[in-house]
């Protein structure tokens, strides 16, 4: 109504649109209509889809075609002449497609000592020792007593995976009959339906400790719902907002939290404390046997006697450079073995460290102790005494690649300038720690008298007759 009144007053469509804060097309539509605008555009909903309702109903009743997606039904309708939009079709399918019948889930019960459920979770990057590091948590829970174990790590690799299993069994006081895990690569190499091909090292651990590994079907985490729920519990009740000084301190705090909080709470389902039920369940667990967790592989040390592992280079004795060594990875560090004998042991590098090299593994410095050097050194020491011996030692330490030339230079300048001048130059070189070939000679020529060459002509020089030829012979053409 306002638009019509303003138009009768002589205002332009542009002016009316500016006054009312609407577009010019909205003003034109209002002027063409006899009813006041309500802010909604009148569109026909589903008029183009109506002729195909019966065809869609036929497809939805078919046991196979009822699984067609909306995009597939749109393609089929377009082939049959449908010219409408996608949104109209999707809204219609959302109303008429039969909804799946929800099925109730049966609670899974286990016996004491029967099963443990295990899972990994990512906690996110946190500063560990001043270095931003991504932290993960290994979570294990005994299915009957609901006793919880957690272990924080900086990776989810195979060695860490096996070590966390051993630590969990030590915490629970035994090994259960079954271990239920995800389909992660450190546990499952491949699977086809219910047929699982286990990781070789994980299967070796299972055989050694006596438990039966189980992997739930992919995309069905409710199979191990006990541990899935616990991941959220650990993140919210322990990890979030905690200052991480280092990983060892974090794990110590986690063990303290398990003993005082997590395993002493009254569980909602069992109505008992997990620590009390663990006392009963331990009697049904198998005893934990000793097992050496290690991964072996052959590596070749580089020219600097360094072997790379997870981005960190570890040293071996220099005599094993460019040779094949056996690298044994254990939870506490690395061991390098050659012919069954351990040649080097290293603890794991701290976050941010990229080189771990022991001083005894460095190659020995070249020592020019051969006969000519000893002979020249003794000659210099005999001429200059203690000063000469100090200079010889300095040459051996600081110039191992050209010692003979430097000592020979001392003997030659002594013959040219005399012992006092050369001794003063040597003392100056030792004071300023300059051991370089040619420096002694330059200082001697600068501060000493220039030696003269005493050449006496020989009286018995032979007379040589030289033929004198006319230069005109060379003017003619060359032959």
Secondary structure in CASP SS format (residue, H / E / C, confidence):
PFRMAT SS
TARGET T0000
AUTHOR 0000-0000-0000
METHOD secondary structure of the structure
MODEL  1
X C 1.00
X H 1.00
X H 1.00
X H 1.00
X H 1.00
X H 1.00
X H 1.00
X H 1.00
X C 1.00
X C 1.00
X C 1.00
X C 1.00
X H 1.00
X H 1.00
X H 1.00
X H 1.00
X H 1.00
X H 1.00
X H 1.00
X H 1.00
X C 1.00
X C 1.00
X C 1.00
X H 1.00
X H 1.00
X H 1.00
X H 1.00
X H 1.00
X H 1.00
X H 1.00
X H 1.00
X H 1.00
X C 1.00
X C 1.00
X C 1.00
X C 1.00
X C 1.00
X C 1.00
X C 1.00
X C 1.00
X C 1.00
X C 1.00
X C 1.00
X C 1.00
X C 1.00
X C 1.00
X C 1.00
X C 1.00
X C 1.00
X H 1.00
X H 1.00
X H 1.00
X H 1.00
X H 1.00
X H 1.00
X H 1.00
X H 1.00
X H 1.00
X H 1.00
X H 1.00
X H 1.00
X C 1.00
X C 1.00
X C 1.00
X H 1.00
X H 1.00
X H 1.00
X C 1.00
X C 1.00
X H 1.00
X H 1.00
X H 1.00
X H 1.00
X H 1.00
X H 1.00
X H 1.00
X H 1.00
X H 1.00
X H 1.00
X C 1.00
X C 1.00
X C 1.00
X C 1.00
X C 1.00
X C 1.00
X H 1.00
X H 1.00
X H 1.00
X H 1.00
X H 1.00
X H 1.00
X H 1.00
X H 1.00
X H 1.00
X H 1.00
X H 1.00
X C 1.00
X C 1.00
X C 1.00
X C 1.00
X C 1.00
X C 1.00
X C 1.00
X C 1.00
X C 1.00
X C 1.00
X C 1.00
X C 1.00
X C 1.00
X C 1.00
X C 1.00
X C 1.00
X C 1.00
X C 1.00
X E 1.00
X E 1.00
X E 1.00
X E 1.00
X E 1.00
X E 1.00
X E 1.00
X E 1.00
X E 1.00
X E 1.00
X E 1.00
X E 1.00
X E 1.00
X E 1.00
X C 1.00
X C 1.00
X E 1.00
X E 1.00
X E 1.00
X E 1.00
X E 1.00
X E 1.00
X E 1.00
X E 1.00
X E 1.00
X E 1.00
X E 1.00
X E 1.00
X C 1.00
X C 1.00
X C 1.00
X C 1.00
X C 1.00
X E 1.00
X E 1.00
X E 1.00
X E 1.00
X E 1.00
X E 1.00
X C 1.00
X C 1.00
X C 1.00
X C 1.00
X H 1.00
X H 1.00
X H 1.00
X H 1.00
X H 1.00
X H 1.00
X H 1.00
X H 1.00
X H 1.00
X H 1.00
X H 1.00
X H 1.00
X H 1.00
X H 1.00
X H 1.00
X C 1.00
X C 1.00
X E 1.00
X C 1.00
X C 1.00
X E 1.00
X E 1.00
X E 1.00
X E 1.00
X C 1.00
X C 1.00
X C 1.00
X C 1.00
X C 1.00
X C 1.00
X E 1.00
X E 1.00
X E 1.00
X E 1.00
X E 1.00
X C 1.00
X C 1.00
X E 1.00
X E 1.00
X E 1.00
X E 1.00
X C 1.00
X H 1.00
X H 1.00
X H 1.00
X H 1.00
X H 1.00
X H 1.00
X H 1.00
X H 1.00
X H 1.00
X H 1.00
X C 1.00
X C 1.00
X E 1.00
X E 1.00
X E 1.00
X E 1.00
X C 1.00
X C 1.00
X C 1.00
X C 1.00
X C 1.00
X H 1.00
X H 1.00
X H 1.00
X H 1.00
X H 1.00
X H 1.00
X H 1.00
X H 1.00
X H 1.00
X H 1.00
X H 1.00
X H 1.00
X H 1.00
X H 1.00
X H 1.00
X H 1.00
X H 1.00
X H 1.00
X H 1.00
X C 1.00
X C 1.00
X C 1.00
X C 1.00
X C 1.00
X C 1.00
X C 1.00
X H 1.00
X H 1.00
X H 1.00
X H 1.00
X H 1.00
X H 1.00
X H 1.00
X H 1.00
X H 1.00
X H 1.00
X H 1.00
X H 1.00
X H 1.00
X H 1.00
X C 1.00
X H 1.00
X H 1.00
X H 1.00
X C 1.00
X E 1.00
X C 1.00
X C 1.00
X C 1.00
X C 1.00
X C 1.00
X C 1.00
X E 1.00
X H 1.00
X H 1.00
X H 1.00
X H 1.00
X H 1.00
X H 1.00
X H 1.00
X H 1.00
X H 1.00
X H 1.00
X H 1.00
X C 1.00
X E 1.00
X C 1.00
X C 1.00
X C 1.00
X C 1.00
X C 1.00
X C 1.00
X C 1.00
X C 1.00
X E 1.00
X E 1.00
X E 1.00
X E 1.00
X E 1.00
X E 1.00
X C 1.00
X C 1.00
X C 1.00
X C 1.00
X C 1.00
X E 1.00
X E 1.00
X E 1.00
X E 1.00
X C 1.00
X C 1.00
X E 1.00
X E 1.00
X E 1.00
X E 1.00
X C 1.00
X C 1.00
X H 1.00
X H 1.00
X H 1.00
X C 1.00
X C 1.00
X C 1.00
X E 1.00
X E 1.00
X E 1.00
X E 1.00
X E 1.00
X E 1.00
X E 1.00
X C 1.00
X C 1.00
X E 1.00
X E 1.00
X E 1.00
X E 1.00
X E 1.00
X E 1.00
X C 1.00
X C 1.00
X E 1.00
X E 1.00
X E 1.00
X E 1.00
X E 1.00
X E 1.00
X E 1.00
X C 1.00
X C 1.00
X C 1.00
X C 1.00
X C 1.00
X C 1.00
X C 1.00
X E 1.00
X E 1.00
X C 1.00
X C 1.00
X H 1.00
X H 1.00
X H 1.00
X C 1.00
X C 1.00
X C 1.00
X C 1.00
X C 1.00
X C 1.00
X C 1.00
X C 1.00
X C 1.00
X H 1.00
X H 1.00
X H 1.00
X H 1.00
X H 1.00
X H 1.00
X H 1.00
X H 1.00
X H 1.00
X H 1.00
X H 1.00
X H 1.00
X H 1.00
X H 1.00
X H 1.00
X H 1.00
X H 1.00
X H 1.00
X H 1.00
X H 1.00
X H 1.00
X H 1.00
X H 1.00
X H 1.00
X H 1.00
X H 1.00
X H 1.00
X H 1.00
X C 1.00
X C 1.00
X C 1.00
X C 1.00
X H 1.00
X H 1.00
X H 1.00
X H 1.00
X H 1.00
X H 1.00
X H 1.00
X H 1.00
X H 1.00
X H 1.00
X H 1.00
X H 1.00
X H 1.00
X H 1.00
X H 1.00
X C 1.00
X H 1.00
X H 1.00
X H 1.00
X H 1.00
X H 1.00
X H 1.00
X H 1.00
X H 1.00
X H 1.00
X H 1.00
X H 1.00
X H 1.00
X H 1.00
X C 1.00
X C 1.00
X C 1.00
X C 1.00
X C 1.00
X C 1.00
X C 1.00
X H 1.00
X H 1.00
X H 1.00
X H 1.00
X H 1.00
X H 1.00
X H 1.00
X H 1.00
X H 1.00
X C 1.00
X C 1.00
X C 1.00
X C 1.00
X C 1.00
X C 1.00
X C 1.00
X C 1.00
X C 1.00
X C 1.00
X C 1.00
X C 1.00
X C 1.00
X C 1.00
X C 1.00
X C 1.00
X C 1.00
X C 1.00
X C 1.00
X C 1.00
X C 1.00
X C 1.00
X C 1.00
X H 1.00
X H 1.00
X H 1.00
X H 1.00
X C 1.00
X C 1.00
X C 1.00
X C 1.00
X C 1.00
END
